[in-house]
Amino acid sequence: MAIGPLARGDVAGVCARVRAVLEGAPGAPLVCDVGAVVRPDLVTVDVLARLRLAAKRYGRAYRIRDAPPALRDMLALLGLERAVPTDDPGEPAGPGPADRARASPRGGLLGNRLQPVREPEQREQLLGVEEGVHADDAPL
């Protein structure tokens, strides 16, 4: 089944269509080809996780084929790399993104793609507070 970019409102419809396909094809595995996903987002991850649950309820095998690295990284960042497997059935199962990150010389789960950003703390001035000067304070 080929579909375009997903919106939050599309999730229920996609899941209903996949359930209908699973009911009509007993014993067939559920394979999601996500090679055309350009910018994976949380809606994409939500759909893939829901489809994984649907496949499990119907007792079917589930695989995600041609997952782009950005999708693999997003699943790892969300802690779903094992719950939503992305390896091809023909590929030998290798270390997941989290394992590769630990072995990476740069450390970090996403390598050099995400950089920590710091912003200065902004404080509001307290109103109604005045400094008083004591006679024994040294002048500045």
Beta strands, then each sheet from edge to edge (+ up, - down):
strand 1: 30-33
strand 2: 62-65
sheet 1: 1+ 2+
end
